[in-house]
Amino acid sequence: MCGILGFVGPSGKLPAHVFDLALGLLAHRGPDARGTWSQAVGNDREVLLGHTRLSILDLSDLGHQPMVSPRTGATIVYNGEVYNFLELRRQLEAEGYQFRSQCDTEVVLAAYDRWGCSCVEHLNGMFAIAIYDPIRRQVMLARDRVGIKPVYYAQANGRLVFGSELTAVLALKQVDVELRPDAAAEYFAYNCFPRDTTPLLHHHKLRPGFCLLYDIDRETTTVNRYWDALDGYAQPPWSGDEQELADRLEALWLDAVKIRLISDVPLGTFLSGGIDSSLVTALMTRVAGGTVKTFTIGFSLPEMDEAPFARKIAEHLGTEHHEQYVTPAGLEEAMVRAVDLYDEPFADSSCIPTAVLSEMTRKHVTVALSGDGGDELHYGYVRYLRTSQYRMFSRLPGLVRRPVVALLRRSSSSRHRQWAKVLEAADLATFYSRQIAPRKDDLVVHPLSSLVGDQGAADAQARLPASSWREVPPAADLIGYLPDDLLVKVDRASMGVALEVRVPLLDYRAVEFCSRIPTHMKYRNGITKCLMRRILGKYVPPELWQRPKRGFAIPIATWFRQELRPWLLDTLTGRWDWTVGQIRREHVERLIQLHLDGRGNHSAVLWALVSWRHWVHKVGLSS
């Protein structure tokens, strides 16, 4: 796992020391080695590539990057892991390709030499790839299918800059740092930046399953999709009984776990005690050989503490278990450290326990497996169940629906007023978007005129067969909430301490398979994840994991009112430029007081504001 950085532009416009300083901002992603490479393109253009390495496979110097192909001169910097690289290597060797190292980077480079840009279709893994091709005089950027690894880029003034984190790209000082007019409104609607957007006008993210080609001579960019997560949902559902599909899925996941155990450094797994992480841990104990190391964190408030459940599952599976309890005393430091890890404003407060868990895990291993993706692929969120409720409500006569919405709109409860907006949605896509991204129109001076994130749900609604309407919400999350929020959270928290996290449930073969599982095998009679439960029950007794779902969260609402109250007030009421993003100061101060007085839980918005303030200061938009 690594950090990548690149520049294509006029010769001499990017001093070497500036590039090196920007690359240094990615040192946490790759503390084991650092490399740079440059080449003139014609008389007046140049390419600069940089890499920071976290050594996982072939720890020798032969695995260092940037790496140059001896066949074509193509040069790669690459962040991630390709799990089928041994299979690809054998295939390429049979065609006459020779290799010097034992790492997957050299295989990816050879795959590009063999197949060009379509090489990404042969890769099974998580990756952000940049390849300079001197023959085609182009640069290719590629991001893995589901968006586990990030790629930021900007193109302006005859320049292309790109990298693993926005902060490093900005440090190159090649493209103006200009806040988008609707950045704050979008952020406070979604708690992150959806799809290809960032807070900045000229900077973008490459979307999952996409390749970008930059023609150096023409200075033009083409972005193309090579894989679409929605394709599987548009296919006919699998036939066969539930046990048959469970067996096929289990075999797929066992292989996904097995190939993710290829490593020259120690591995472990996150274990929260929930269904997803317990299943990954169980599968890992079956195929790993030796004792598996497991890691969890707990909290002093019993209603939010899952550590005892994780401990029992670890005992049953016979793992070497490690746990750490998070207390208010250490949380202020953890919050400051966590918010500093994110190169965009990021409002998901579960990034804090994720950062603490990653830091604890890194003391013991370099690679950890996680259970991300289970909810999106197996109907795991309660909000999915409301789809049927909305469908029933939307079919009622207007004479019934309108009075209900009007009554909710006039309610003194903000929750009821929000549900009025949700229920009056014109279609299922809009309903779901409003449910997961409630508008906060009164927080900013100029709110969004439309919900940007509607596009993900709208795409799912348009692409899925009408008979698959129940799958619209999880399909929307697979292309939206998962890569825009959850995978961002895990990437920054883990790579902030040089920990590589692998996600076997999101092996693209499993994603394609699960998208065709009939809904009634995922959700039935109020029970979610039916097929997953059937598989997990073979390894862990149900009494150890059957309980109401809990999110991975901290008791931030309580601690903001108590131990962290001084820190919150100092952060949000201190001197800062409220005009950046057009934040309504009076509304923020009212929310703070309401929360501290116990008149409502506004901790989510307050944490979002903390993250916003920190970011605008970090990138120099505010003093």
C-alpha positions in Angstrom: 0.0 0.0 0.0 1.4 3.3 -1.0 0.9 7.0 -1.9 1.2 8.2 -5.5 1.8 11.7 -6.9 2.2 13.1 -10.4 2.6 16.1 -12.6 2.4 16.6 -16.4 3.0 20.1 -17.7 5.4 22.7 -19.0 9.1 22.0 -18.2 10.6 23.8 -15.2 7.2 25.0 -13.8 7.3 22.6 -10.9 10.6 22.9 -8.8 12.0 19.6 -7.6 11.9 20.7 -4.0 8.2 21.6 -4.2 7.4 18.2 -5.6 9.5 16.5 -2.9 7.7 18.4 -0.2 4.3 17.5 -1.6 5.3 13.8 -1.8 6.4 14.0 1.8 2.8 14.7 2.8 2.1 11.1 1.7 4.8 9.6 3.9 2.2 8.1 6.3 0.8 6.1 3.4 4.2 4.6 2.6 6.9 5.0 5.3 9.3 2.3 4.0 10.6 4.0 0.8 10.3 7.0 -1.4 11.0 7.4 -5.1 10.7 10.0 -7.8 11.1 9.9 -11.6 11.0 12.5 -14.3 11.3 12.6 -18.1 11.1 15.3 -20.7 8.4 15.0 -23.3 9.4 16.9 -26.4 11.2 20.2 -25.9 8.8 21.9 -23.5 6.9 19.3 -21.5 7.8 17.0 -18.6 6.4 14.2 -16.5 7.1 13.9 -12.8 6.0 10.8 -10.8 6.4 10.2 -7.1 5.8 7.2 -4.8 5.9 6.4 -1.1 6.0 2.7 -0.3 4.5 0.5 2.3 6.2 -2.8 1.6 3.8 -5.7 1.6 5.0 -8.0 -1.2 8.7 -8.5 -2.1 10.3 -6.3 0.6 13.5 -5.9 -1.5 14.5 -2.9 -3.5 13.2 -4.7 -6.6 9.7 -3.7 -5.6 10.4 0.0 -5.4 8.6 2.6 -7.5 8.4 4.4 -9.8 9.0 1.3 -11.9 10.0 1.5 -15.6 9.1 -1.2 -18.1 12.3 -2.6 -19.9 10.1 -3.4 -22.9 8.2 -0.2 -23.6 9.6 2.5 -21.2 6.2 2.8 -19.6 6.5 4.0 -16.0 4.1 3.2 -13.2 3.3 4.5 -9.7 0.7 2.4 -8.0 -1.2 2.3 -4.8 -3.0 -1.0 -3.8 -2.8 -4.7 -4.2 -3.8 -6.9 -7.1 -4.7 -10.3 -5.6 -4.6 -12.3 -8.8 -1.1 -11.2 -9.8 0.3 -14.7 -9.6 -2.3 -16.0 -12.0 -1.6 -13.1 -14.4 2.1 -13.5 -14.0 1.9 -17.2 -15.1 -0.2 -16.1 -18.1 2.2 -13.4 -19.1 5.2 -15.7 -18.6 3.6 -18.2 -21.0 3.6 -15.4 -23.6 7.3 -14.7 -23.1 7.3 -11.9 -20.5 10.1 -12.1 -17.9 10.1 -10.8 -14.3 12.8 -9.7 -11.9 10.8 -9.2 -8.7 8.1 -11.1 -6.8 5.8 -8.1 -6.4 2.5 -7.3 -8.1 3.6 -3.9 -9.4 5.8 -5.5 -12.0 2.9 -7.7 -13.1 0.6 -4.7 -13.5 3.2 -2.9 -15.6 3.6 -6.0 -17.8 -0.2 -6.3 -18.1 -0.3 -2.7 -19.4 2.4 -3.5 -21.9 0.3 -6.5 -23.1 -3.2 -5.1 -23.0 -2.8 -1.3 -22.8 -5.5 0.5 -20.9 -7.8 -2.5 -20.9 -5.3 -4.2 -18.5 -7.5 -3.0 -15.6 -10.2 -5.4 -16.7 -7.8 -8.3 -15.9 -7.1 -7.0 -12.4 -8.8 -8.3 -9.2 -7.9 -6.0 -6.4 -7.9 -2.5 -4.9 -5.8 0.0 -6.7 -5.1 3.5 -7.9 -2.8 3.3 -10.9 -0.9 6.0 -12.8 1.1 4.9 -15.9 3.0 7.2 -18.2 3.3 5.8 -21.8 6.0 7.4 -23.8 4.9 5.6 -27.0 1.3 6.7 -26.9 2.4 10.0 -25.2 -0.3 9.7 -22.6 -0.9 9.2 -18.9 -3.5 6.7 -17.7 -5.1 6.9 -14.3 -7.3 4.0 -13.1 -9.3 3.4 -9.9 -10.5 0.0 -8.7 -14.0 -1.2 -9.4 -15.7 -0.4 -6.1 -13.5 2.6 -5.1 -11.4 1.2 -2.2 -8.4 3.4 -3.2 -8.6 7.1 -4.0 -7.3 9.2 -6.9 -7.6 13.0 -7.0 -6.8 15.0 -10.1 -7.0 18.5 -11.6 -6.4 19.7 -15.1 -5.8 23.4 -15.9 -3.4 25.7 -17.7 -1.8 22.9 -19.7 -1.2 20.9 -16.5 -2.4 17.6 -15.1 -1.8 16.9 -11.4 -2.9 13.9 -9.5 -2.3 11.9 -6.3 -3.6 9.7 -3.5 -4.8 12.6 -1.3 -6.1 16.0 -2.1 -3.7 17.7 0.3 -0.6 16.5 -1.5 -2.1 17.5 -4.9 -2.8 21.0 -3.6 0.8 21.3 -2.3 2.1 21.1 -5.9 0.7 24.6 -6.3 -0.1 24.1 -9.9 -3.9 24.7 -10.0 -5.8 27.4 -8.2 -7.4 26.5 -4.8 -10.9 27.8 -5.3 -13.9 26.8 -3.2 -16.9 25.7 -5.1 -19.9 28.0 -4.4 -22.1 25.1 -3.3 -19.4 23.1 -1.5 -20.6 23.7 2.0 -24.2 23.1 1.2 -23.3 19.8 -0.5 -21.1 18.8 2.4 -23.7 19.4 5.0 -26.3 17.6 3.0 -24.2 14.4 2.5 -21.5 14.5 5.2 -19.0 14.0 2.4 -18.5 14.8 -1.3 -20.3 12.5 -3.6 -19.3 10.9 -6.9 -16.4 12.9 -8.6 -16.8 16.1 -6.6 -14.5 17.7 -4.1 -14.9 21.0 -2.2 -12.8 22.7 -4.8 -13.8 24.0 -8.2 -10.9 22.6 -10.3 -10.2 19.4 -8.4 -12.0 16.1 -8.9 -12.0 12.4 -7.8 -11.8 9.6 -10.3 -14.9 7.6 -9.8 -14.8 3.8 -9.1 -14.5 1.6 -12.1 -13.2 4.5 -14.3 -10.0 5.2 -16.3 -8.7 8.6 -17.2 -6.5 9.1 -20.3 -4.6 12.4 -20.6 -3.2 13.1 -24.1 0.0 15.1 -23.5 0.2 16.7 -26.9 -3.4 17.7 -27.1 -3.7 18.5 -23.4 -7.1 16.7 -23.4 -8.6 14.4 -20.9 -11.0 11.5 -21.6 -12.7 9.6 -18.7 -14.2 6.2 -19.5 -16.0 3.5 -17.4 -14.5 0.0 -17.6 -16.8 -1.6 -15.0 -20.3 -0.8 -13.7 -21.5 -2.1 -10.3 -25.1 -1.8 -11.5 -24.7 -4.2 -14.4 -25.4 -7.2 -12.2 -28.6 -5.8 -10.8 -29.9 -5.5 -14.4 -29.3 -9.3 -15.0 -31.9 -11.9 -14.1 -31.8 -13.1 -10.5 -30.0 -16.4 -9.8 -32.1 -19.6 -9.9 -31.6 -22.4 -7.4 -32.5 -22.8 -3.7 -31.1 -20.8 -0.8 -28.6 -23.5 0.3 -27.2 -23.8 -3.2 -26.6 -20.1 -3.5 -25.2 -20.0 0.0 -22.7 -22.7 -0.9 -21.6 -20.9 -4.1 -21.2 -17.6 -2.2 -19.3 -19.2 0.6 -16.8 -20.7 -1.9 -16.4 -17.3 -3.6 -15.7 -15.6 -0.3 -13.3 -18.3 0.9 -11.3 -17.7 -2.3 -11.6 -13.9 -1.8 -10.2 -14.2 1.7 -7.5 -16.7 0.6 -6.0 -14.5 -2.1 -6.0 -11.5 0.3 -3.8 -13.5 2.7 -0.8 -13.3 0.3 1.6 -11.1 2.1 5.2 -10.9 3.3 4.2 -9.1 6.5 1.9 -10.0 9.4 -1.9 -9.9 8.9 -4.9 -9.7 11.2 -8.6 -8.8 11.0 -11.0 -6.2 12.5 -13.6 -7.9 14.7 -16.5 -5.9 16.0 -18.7 -8.8 16.9 -21.2 -8.0 14.1 -22.2 -10.3 11.3 -19.8 -8.9 8.6 -16.6 -8.8 10.6 -17.4 -12.1 12.3 -17.9 -13.8 8.9 -14.6 -12.5 7.6 -12.8 -13.6 10.7 -14.4 -17.0 10.6 -13.4 -17.5 6.9 -9.9 -16.3 7.7 -9.5 -18.8 10.5 -10.5 -21.6 8.1 -8.0 -20.7 5.3 -5.2 -18.9 7.1 -3.3 -21.7 8.9 -2.0 -20.7 12.3 -3.6 -18.4 14.8 -5.4 -15.4 13.5 -5.0 -12.0 15.2 -8.2 -10.1 15.8 -8.7 -6.5 17.0 -11.6 -4.5 18.5 -12.2 -1.4 20.5 -14.8 -0.8 23.2 -16.5 2.1 25.0 -17.3 2.8 28.6 -21.0 3.2 27.9 -22.5 -0.3 27.8 -25.2 0.6 25.2 -22.5 1.4 22.7 -19.9 -1.3 23.7 -19.6 -4.3 21.4 -16.2 -5.4 22.7 -17.7 -8.2 25.0 -19.5 -9.7 21.9 -16.3 -9.6 19.9 -14.4 -11.2 22.7 -16.8 -14.2 22.9 -16.6 -14.7 19.1 -12.8 -14.5 19.3 -12.8 -17.1 22.0 -15.0 -19.4 20.0 -12.8 -19.1 16.9 -9.6 -19.4 18.9 -8.0 -16.1 17.7 -5.2 -14.1 19.4 -7.5 -11.3 20.4 -6.6 -7.7 21.2 -8.9 -5.0 22.5 -8.6 -1.4 23.6 -11.2 0.8 25.4 -11.7 4.4 24.3 -12.3 6.8 27.1 -13.2 10.5 27.2 -9.7 11.3 28.6 -8.0 10.2 25.4 -10.8 11.2 22.9 -9.9 14.8 22.4 -6.4 13.8 21.2 -8.0 11.1 19.1 -10.5 13.6 17.5 -7.7 16.1 16.6 -5.7 13.3 15.1 -8.6 11.8 13.2 -9.8 15.0 11.7 -6.3 15.8 10.5 -6.2 12.5 8.5 -8.9 13.6 6.1 -8.0 15.6 3.0 -11.6 16.8 2.6 -14.2 17.8 5.2 -15.6 14.5 6.4 -18.6 14.4 8.8 -18.8 10.7 9.6 -17.8 10.7 13.3 -17.2 6.9 13.1 -13.9 7.9 11.5 -12.7 8.5 15.1 -13.1 4.9 16.4 -11.8 3.7 13.0 -8.7 5.7 13.5 -8.2 4.5 17.1 -8.8 0.9 15.9 -6.3 1.3 13.1 -3.6 2.7 15.3 -4.0 -0.1 17.8 -4.0 -2.7 15.1 -0.9 -1.3 13.4 1.1 -2.0 16.6 0.7 -5.7 15.8 0.3 -6.2 12.1 0.7 -4.4 8.8 -2.3 -5.8 7.0 -5.9 -6.2 8.3 -9.1 -7.6 6.8 -12.4 -5.9 7.3 -16.0 -6.7 6.8 -17.0 -3.6 4.8 -19.6 -4.1 2.1 -21.9 -6.7 3.8 -24.7 -4.2 4.5 -24.9 -2.8 1.0 -24.8 -6.3 -0.7 -27.1 -8.1 1.7 -29.9 -5.6 2.7 -28.3 -4.8 6.0 -29.6 -1.3 6.8 -32.9 -0.7 8.4 -33.5 2.2 6.1 -33.8 -0.2 3.2 -36.9 -1.7 4.8 -38.6 1.7 4.6 -38.7 1.4 0.8 -41.8 -0.8 1.1 -43.4 1.7 3.4 -42.9 4.5 1.0 -44.2 2.5 -1.9 -47.4 1.7 0.1 -47.7 5.4 1.1 -47.1 6.7 -2.5 -50.0 4.5 -3.8 -52.5 6.1 -1.4 -55.0 8.6 -2.9 -53.8 12.2 -2.7 -56.7 13.0 -0.4 -55.1 10.8 2.2 -51.4 11.6 1.5 -51.6 15.4 1.4 -53.1 15.8 4.9 -50.5 13.5 6.4 -47.7 15.4 4.9 -49.2 18.7 5.9 -49.6 17.5 9.5 -46.0 16.4 9.7 -44.8 19.7 8.1 -46.6 21.7 10.8 -45.1 19.6 13.6 -42.8 21.1 16.3 -40.5 18.1 15.8 -37.7 18.7 13.3 -37.8 14.9 12.7 -41.4 15.0 11.7 -40.8 18.0 9.4 -38.0 16.1 7.8 -40.2 13.1 7.2 -42.7 15.5 5.5 -40.0 16.3 2.9 -39.2 12.6 2.6 -42.7 11.4 2.1 -43.7 14.0 -0.5 -40.9 12.8 -2.8 -42.0 12.2 -6.3 -40.3 8.8 -6.7 -38.4 6.1 -4.9 -35.0 7.5 -5.8 -35.8 11.0 -4.4 -37.3 9.4 -1.3 -34.2 7.4 -0.6 -31.9 10.3 -1.2 -33.9 12.5 1.2 -33.8 9.8 3.8 -30.1 9.3 3.8 -29.2 13.0 3.2 -31.6 15.2 5.1 -31.4 18.8 4.0 -29.9 21.3 6.4 -31.0 24.4 4.5 -30.8 26.7 7.5 -27.1 26.0 8.1 -25.7 27.8 5.1 -26.7 31.1 3.4 -27.2 29.5 0.0 -28.5 25.9 0.2 -28.4 23.4 -2.6 -31.0 24.0 -5.3 -31.1 20.2 -5.9 -29.7 17.1 -4.2 -26.5 16.2 -6.1 -26.5 12.7 -4.6 -30.0 12.0 -6.2 -28.0 11.0 -9.2 -26.8 7.7 -7.6 -30.3 6.7 -6.6 -31.7 7.9 -9.9 -29.1 5.8 -11.8 -30.1 2.7 -9.8 -33.8 3.4 -10.4 -33.3 3.9 -14.1 -31.1 0.9 -14.6 -32.8 -1.8 -12.5 -35.8 -3.7 -13.7 -39.1 -2.4 -12.3 -39.6 -5.7 -10.5 -36.3 -5.1 -8.6 -37.5 -1.8 -7.0 -36.5 -3.1 -3.5 -32.9 -3.2 -4.6 -32.7 0.5 -5.6 -31.5 1.7 -2.1 -28.7 -0.9 -1.7 -27.6 -0.5 -5.3 -27.5 3.3 -4.8 -25.4 2.8 -1.7 -23.0 0.5 -3.6 -22.2 3.3 -6.0 -22.6 6.2 -3.6 -22.5 5.9 0.2 -20.0 3.0 0.2 -17.2 4.6 -1.9 -18.0 8.2 -1.0 -18.2 7.7 2.8 -17.4 4.3 4.2 -14.3 3.4 2.1 -12.9 6.9 2.4 -13.2 6.6 6.2 -11.3 3.3 6.3 -8.7 4.3 3.8 -7.7 7.6 5.5 -7.9 6.2 9.0 -5.8 3.1 8.2 -3.3 4.6 5.8 -2.8 7.4 8.3 -0.8 4.9 10.4 0.5 2.8 7.4 -2.0 0.0 7.9 -3.3 -1.8 4.8 -6.9 -2.8 5.0 -8.3 -5.4 2.6 -12.0 -6.0 2.1 -12.8 -9.5 0.8 -16.6 -9.1 0.8 -16.1 -6.5 -1.9 -14.2 -8.8 -4.2 -15.7 -7.7 -7.5 -16.7 -11.3 -8.3 -18.7 -11.4 -5.1 -20.3 -8.0 -5.9 -21.4 -9.3 -9.3 -22.7 -12.5 -7.7 -24.6 -10.8 -4.8 -26.3 -8.3 -7.0 -28.2 -11.2 -8.6 -29.3 -12.9 -5.4 -33.1 -12.6 -5.1 -34.1 -10.0 -2.5 -36.1 -12.6 -0.5 -32.9 -14.5 0.2 -31.3 -11.3 1.6 -34.3 -10.0 3.6 -37.3 -12.0 4.8 -39.8 -11.4 7.6 -37.9 -8.5 9.1 -34.6 -10.4 9.1 -31.7 -8.9 7.1 -28.7 -10.7 5.6 -30.4 -14.0 5.5 -27.8 -15.7 3.3 -24.9 -14.3 5.3 -26.5 -15.6 8.5 -26.8 -19.0 7.0 -23.1 -19.1 6.1 -21.9 -17.6 9.4 -24.0 -20.1 11.3 -21.7 -22.9 10.1 -18.7 -21.3 11.9 -20.2 -19.4 14.9 -23.2 -20.2 17.0 -26.0 -17.7 16.3 -26.4 -16.9 20.0 -23.0 -15.2 19.8 -24.0 -12.7 17.0 -27.8 -12.5 16.8 -28.7 -9.1 18.3 -29.9 -5.7 17.0 -27.5 -4.0 14.6 -25.3 -1.2 16.0 -23.4 1.3 14.0 -19.6 1.7 14.6 -19.9 4.9 16.6 -18.7 6.7 19.7 -20.8 8.3 22.4 -20.0 11.7 21.0 -23.4 13.2 21.9 -22.8 12.6 25.6 -19.1 13.5 25.7 -19.8 16.8 23.8 -22.1 17.7 26.8 -19.6 16.6 29.4 -15.9 15.9 29.1 -15.4 17.4 25.6 -17.6 20.4 26.2 -14.6 22.9 26.6 -13.0 21.5 23.4 -16.2 21.8 21.4 -16.8 25.4 22.5 -13.2 26.4 21.9 -13.3 24.9 18.4 -16.6 26.2 17.2 -17.0 29.5 18.9 -13.4 30.6 18.6 -12.2 33.1 15.9 -12.7 31.7 12.3 -13.9 33.0 9.0 -17.6 32.1 8.8 -17.9 33.5 5.3 -16.0 30.5 3.9 -18.9 28.4 2.8 -21.4 31.1 3.9 -22.1 29.4 7.3 -24.8 30.9 9.4 -23.0 31.7 12.6 -26.2 32.4 14.6 -27.6 29.0 13.6 -24.4 27.2 14.6 -24.4 28.9 18.0 -28.1 28.0 18.5 -27.4 24.4 17.7 -24.5 24.3 20.2 -26.7 25.7 23.0 -29.6 23.3 22.2 -27.2 20.4 22.3 -25.5 21.4 25.5 -28.8 22.0 27.2 -30.0 18.6 26.2 -32.7 19.9 24.0 -32.0 17.6 21.1 -29.0 15.6 19.8 -27.1 17.8 17.3 -23.8 16.1 17.7 -23.6 14.9 14.1 -23.9 18.5 12.7 -21.5 19.8 15.3 -18.9 17.2 14.4 -19.5 18.1 10.7 -18.8 21.7 11.6 -15.6 20.8 13.4 -14.3 18.9 10.4 -15.3 21.8 8.1 -13.5 24.4 10.1 -10.4 22.3 10.4 -10.2 21.6 6.7 -10.7 25.2 5.5 -7.9 26.2 7.8 -5.7 23.3 6.7 -5.9 24.3 3.0 -5.5 28.0 3.7 -9.0 29.2 2.9 -9.4 30.6 6.5 -7.1 31.9 9.1 
